[in-house]
């Protein structure tokens, strides 16, 4: 077929065919070159495309304000998490005291009387005052004796180690970390837990034990007159029951009823006589605590 014999329609169709083939060939060559290009060039192009996508905003009405939100990466230090977790539980971790009357025999010397008071302190773990002796008259004084730490839950209910609770005592004194003294009424014993009723509004939040793993950072809130903080690691978990976990920390740093929290400030467990049967650094987890608390209708956490 000779080109000079083509009519106008045939020339137009031929031109379109040549243009299509040329465009297709150009696209194939471009893609091939891009795939063979060095990675920095490719990355640069990709970043430009991504950034272009971010800044294109569809405006329905030109008069409406346009707000463009930029994504920022925030670095959080573990030390900041620890501090926030502790502050979150300052009101939920409390010290529990009971009142004890000590009688000093007036026939003894002052030194002997002090020895009697010292022995009483040792038996009750600590005392808040030293007694004096009045000549010829028996001297008695009421002292607050530390017995355990406690954790405040919903409704002002404080849970603690039941092994530290005297069933003959119905009223205890709670001392908060701010030094406030609050009366606590004995509610009931539920296995390894004792429940006291207070009017404290602060409360601990419970962690999800299923997400807990060995080596995870944790914090022990313990101490007697003042809250003591110890950062530690989860050393072991009894996965067959999910009721107790162990931490890598000196057992002397853990008071009965001391609480274990994660870096989000959520309660992992508390130290009880039952958990310490596995070792002094073991804690009863919130899984078991929830089971015990829901064993009757008294408590709704």
C-alpha positions as CSV (number, residue, x, y, z in Angstrom):
1,X,0.0,0.0,0.0
2,X,1.4,3.4,-1.1
3,X,1.1,6.3,1.4
4,X,0.4,8.8,-1.4
5,X,-2.8,6.8,-2.3
6,X,-4.3,7.1,1.3
7,X,-7.3,9.2,1.8
8,X,-7.7,11.7,4.7
9,X,-9.5,9.2,7.0
10,X,-6.8,6.6,6.5
11,X,-4.1,9.1,7.3
12,X,-5.7,10.1,10.5
13,X,-6.2,6.5,11.6
14,X,-2.5,5.7,10.8
15,X,-1.4,8.8,12.8
16,X,-3.4,7.6,15.9
17,X,-1.9,4.1,15.6
18,X,1.6,5.4,15.5
19,X,1.0,7.7,18.5
20,X,-0.5,4.9,20.5
21,X,2.4,2.5,19.8
22,X,4.9,5.3,20.6
23,X,3.2,6.1,24.0
24,X,3.1,2.4,24.9
25,X,6.8,1.9,24.1
26,X,7.7,5.1,26.0
27,X,5.8,3.8,29.1
28,X,7.5,0.4,29.0
29,X,11.0,2.0,28.7
30,X,10.3,4.4,31.6
31,X,9.1,1.7,34.0
32,X,12.1,-0.5,33.1
33,X,14.5,2.4,33.8
34,X,12.8,3.1,37.1
35,X,13.2,-0.5,38.2
36,X,16.9,-0.4,37.3
37,X,17.5,2.9,39.1
38,X,19.5,3.1,42.3
39,X,17.6,3.0,45.6
40,X,18.3,6.6,46.7
41,X,16.7,8.0,43.6
42,X,13.7,5.7,43.9
43,X,13.2,6.5,47.6
44,X,13.4,10.2,46.9
45,X,10.7,10.0,44.3
46,X,8.5,7.9,46.6
47,X,8.9,10.4,49.4
48,X,8.0,13.3,47.1
49,X,4.8,11.4,46.1
50,X,3.9,10.6,49.7
51,X,4.4,14.2,50.9
52,X,2.3,15.4,48.0
53,X,-0.5,13.1,49.0
54,X,-0.3,14.5,52.6
55,X,-0.7,18.2,51.6
56,X,-3.5,17.9,49.1
57,X,-6.7,18.9,50.8
58,X,-10.1,18.9,49.3
59,X,-12.0,22.1,50.1
60,X,-15.7,22.1,49.7
61,X,-16.0,25.9,50.3
62,X,-13.0,28.2,49.7
63,X,-14.2,30.2,52.7
64,X,-13.9,27.3,55.1
65,X,-10.6,27.1,57.1
66,X,-8.3,24.3,56.2
67,X,-6.5,22.5,59.0
68,X,-3.5,20.3,58.1
69,X,-2.4,17.9,60.9
70,X,1.2,16.8,60.9
71,X,2.2,13.4,62.3
72,X,5.0,13.6,64.9
73,X,7.0,10.9,66.5
74,X,7.2,11.3,70.3
75,X,10.0,9.6,72.2
76,X,9.0,8.4,75.7
77,X,11.7,7.5,78.2
78,X,11.2,4.6,80.6
79,X,12.0,6.8,83.5
80,X,9.1,9.0,82.6
81,X,6.8,6.0,82.5
82,X,7.9,4.9,85.9
83,X,7.3,8.3,87.4
84,X,3.8,8.5,85.8
85,X,2.9,5.0,87.0
86,X,4.0,5.8,90.6
87,X,2.1,9.1,90.6
88,X,-1.0,7.3,89.3
89,X,-1.0,5.0,92.4
90,X,0.0,7.4,95.1
91,X,-3.6,7.6,96.3
92,X,-4.3,3.8,95.8
93,X,-1.3,2.5,97.8
94,X,-1.9,3.0,101.5
95,X,-0.4,1.8,104.9
96,X,-2.6,0.0,107.4
97,X,-2.2,0.3,111.1
98,X,-4.0,-1.0,114.1
99,X,-4.2,0.5,117.6
100,X,-2.4,-1.4,120.4
101,X,-2.3,-0.5,124.1
102,X,0.9,-1.2,125.9
103,X,1.1,-1.3,129.7
104,X,4.3,-0.5,131.5
105,X,4.9,-2.0,135.0
106,X,5.7,0.9,137.4
107,X,7.8,-1.4,139.6
108,X,10.4,-1.7,136.8
109,X,13.2,0.8,136.1
110,X,12.9,3.1,133.2
111,X,15.4,1.1,131.2
112,X,13.5,-2.1,131.8
113,X,10.3,-0.4,130.8
114,X,11.8,0.8,127.6
115,X,12.9,-2.8,126.9
116,X,9.3,-4.0,127.3
117,X,8.2,-1.4,124.8
118,X,10.9,-2.4,122.4
119,X,9.9,-6.0,122.6
120,X,6.3,-5.0,121.9
121,X,7.4,-3.0,118.8
122,X,9.3,-6.0,117.5
123,X,6.3,-8.3,117.8
124,X,4.1,-5.8,116.0
125,X,6.7,-4.7,113.5
126,X,6.8,-1.0,114.4
127,X,5.3,1.6,116.8
128,X,4.8,5.3,116.6
129,X,5.7,6.4,120.1
130,X,7.9,5.6,123.1
131,X,6.1,5.2,126.4
132,X,7.0,7.0,129.7
133,X,6.7,5.6,133.2
134,X,4.7,7.2,135.9
135,X,6.0,6.3,139.4
136,X,3.7,4.1,141.3
137,X,0.9,4.0,138.7
138,X,0.6,1.7,135.7
139,X,1.2,3.6,132.5
140,X,-0.7,2.7,129.3
141,X,-0.6,4.3,125.9
142,X,-2.3,3.6,122.6
143,X,0.1,3.2,119.7
144,X,-0.4,2.7,116.0
145,X,1.3,-0.4,114.8
146,X,2.0,-1.0,111.1
147,X,0.6,-4.3,109.9
148,X,0.6,-4.2,106.1
149,X,0.2,-2.2,102.9
150,X,-3.1,-2.0,101.2
151,X,-4.6,-1.3,97.7
152,X,-7.7,0.8,97.2
153,X,-10.2,-0.4,94.7
154,X,-13.6,0.9,93.6
155,X,-15.9,2.2,96.3
156,X,-13.1,2.9,98.8
157,X,-12.6,-0.9,99.5
158,X,-9.0,-1.6,100.6
159,X,-7.6,-5.1,100.0
160,X,-4.6,-6.5,101.9
161,X,-3.0,-9.7,103.1
162,X,-5.5,-11.4,105.3
163,X,-2.7,-13.1,107.3
164,X,-1.8,-9.7,108.8
165,X,-5.4,-9.0,109.9
166,X,-6.5,-9.6,113.5
167,X,-10.1,-10.9,113.3
168,X,-10.8,-9.5,116.8
169,X,-10.1,-5.9,115.5
170,X,-13.0,-4.2,113.7
171,X,-11.5,-0.8,113.1
172,X,-8.1,0.1,111.6
173,X,-6.3,3.3,110.7
174,X,-5.3,4.0,107.1
175,X,-2.4,6.4,106.5
176,X,-2.1,7.8,103.0
177,X,1.0,8.9,101.3
178,X,0.1,12.5,102.0
179,X,-0.1,11.7,105.7
180,X,-3.9,11.8,106.1
181,X,-5.3,9.4,108.6
182,X,-8.6,7.6,107.7
183,X,-10.7,5.2,109.6
184,X,-11.2,1.8,108.0
185,X,-13.9,-0.7,109.0
186,X,-13.3,-4.5,108.7
187,X,-15.6,-6.0,106.1
188,X,-14.7,-9.6,105.6
189,X,-12.0,-12.1,104.8
190,X,-11.9,-13.7,101.4
191,X,-9.3,-16.4,101.4
192,X,-5.9,-14.7,101.2
193,X,-7.5,-11.3,101.0
194,X,-8.9,-9.0,103.7
195,X,-11.4,-6.3,102.8
196,X,-11.6,-3.0,104.6
197,X,-14.1,-0.2,103.9
198,X,-13.0,3.4,103.7
199,X,-14.1,6.6,102.0
200,X,-11.0,7.0,99.9
201,X,-11.9,8.1,96.3
202,X,-8.6,7.1,94.6
203,X,-8.5,3.6,93.1
204,X,-6.1,1.2,91.3
205,X,-6.8,0.1,87.8
206,X,-6.4,-3.6,87.0
207,X,-3.9,-4.9,84.4
208,X,-4.5,-7.6,81.8
209,X,-2.3,-10.5,83.0
210,X,-2.7,-12.3,79.7
211,X,-0.3,-9.7,78.2
212,X,2.3,-10.1,80.9
213,X,5.6,-11.8,79.9
214,X,8.9,-12.7,81.6
215,X,11.4,-9.9,81.5
216,X,8.8,-7.2,81.4
217,X,9.5,-4.2,83.6
218,X,7.4,-3.7,86.7
219,X,7.3,-1.6,89.9
220,X,6.9,-2.7,93.5
221,X,5.1,-0.1,95.8
222,X,5.9,-1.2,99.4
223,X,7.3,0.3,102.6
224,X,5.9,0.9,106.0
225,X,5.5,4.5,107.2
226,X,6.2,5.8,103.8
227,X,5.7,4.3,100.4
228,X,8.9,2.7,99.0
229,X,9.4,2.3,95.2
230,X,11.5,-0.6,93.7
231,X,11.8,-1.0,89.9
232,X,12.1,-4.7,88.9
233,X,11.4,-7.3,86.2
234,X,8.9,-10.1,86.0
235,X,11.1,-13.1,86.7
236,X,8.5,-15.9,86.5
237,X,4.8,-16.6,86.0
238,X,2.9,-19.7,87.0
239,X,1.1,-20.1,83.7
240,X,-0.8,-23.3,84.7
241,X,-3.0,-21.3,87.1
242,X,-2.2,-17.7,86.3
243,X,-2.5,-16.8,90.0
244,X,1.0,-15.7,91.0
245,X,4.0,-14.0,89.5
246,X,7.5,-13.5,90.7
247,X,9.7,-10.5,90.5
248,X,13.5,-10.1,90.5
249,X,13.8,-8.0,93.7
250,X,15.1,-8.5,97.2
251,X,12.2,-9.9,99.3
252,X,13.1,-7.5,102.2
253,X,11.8,-4.7,100.0
254,X,8.3,-6.2,99.9
255,X,5.9,-5.6,102.7
256,X,2.8,-7.7,103.2
257,X,0.1,-6.3,101.0
258,X,2.6,-4.4,98.8
259,X,1.4,-3.8,95.3
260,X,3.0,-4.7,92.0
261,X,2.2,-2.5,89.0
262,X,3.2,-2.3,85.3
263,X,4.7,0.7,83.6
264,X,1.2,1.9,82.7
265,X,0.4,2.1,86.4
266,X,-2.0,-0.8,86.3
267,X,-2.2,-3.3,89.2
268,X,-0.6,-6.7,88.5
269,X,-0.9,-8.2,92.0
270,X,-0.3,-7.9,95.7
271,X,1.9,-9.7,98.2
272,X,0.0,-12.2,100.3
273,X,0.9,-15.1,102.7
274,X,-0.5,-17.4,100.0
275,X,1.7,-16.0,97.2
276,X,4.7,-16.1,99.5
277,X,4.4,-19.9,99.9
278,X,6.0,-20.0,96.4
279,X,8.7,-17.5,97.5
280,X,9.0,-14.2,99.3
281,X,9.1,-12.3,96.0
282,X,5.9,-13.8,94.6
283,X,2.6,-11.8,94.2
284,X,-1.0,-12.9,93.9
285,X,-2.2,-11.6,90.5
286,X,-5.3,-9.6,89.8
287,X,-6.8,-12.7,88.1
288,X,-7.0,-14.4,91.5
289,X,-8.0,-11.2,93.2
290,X,-11.0,-10.8,90.9
291,X,-12.0,-14.5,91.5
292,X,-11.8,-13.9,95.3
293,X,-13.7,-10.6,95.2
294,X,-16.5,-12.0,93.1
295,X,-16.9,-15.1,95.2
296,X,-19.8,-13.2,96.9
297,X,-21.9,-10.2,96.1
298,X,-20.2,-8.0,98.6
299,X,-17.7,-6.4,96.3
300,X,-18.1,-5.1,92.8
301,X,-14.8,-3.9,91.3
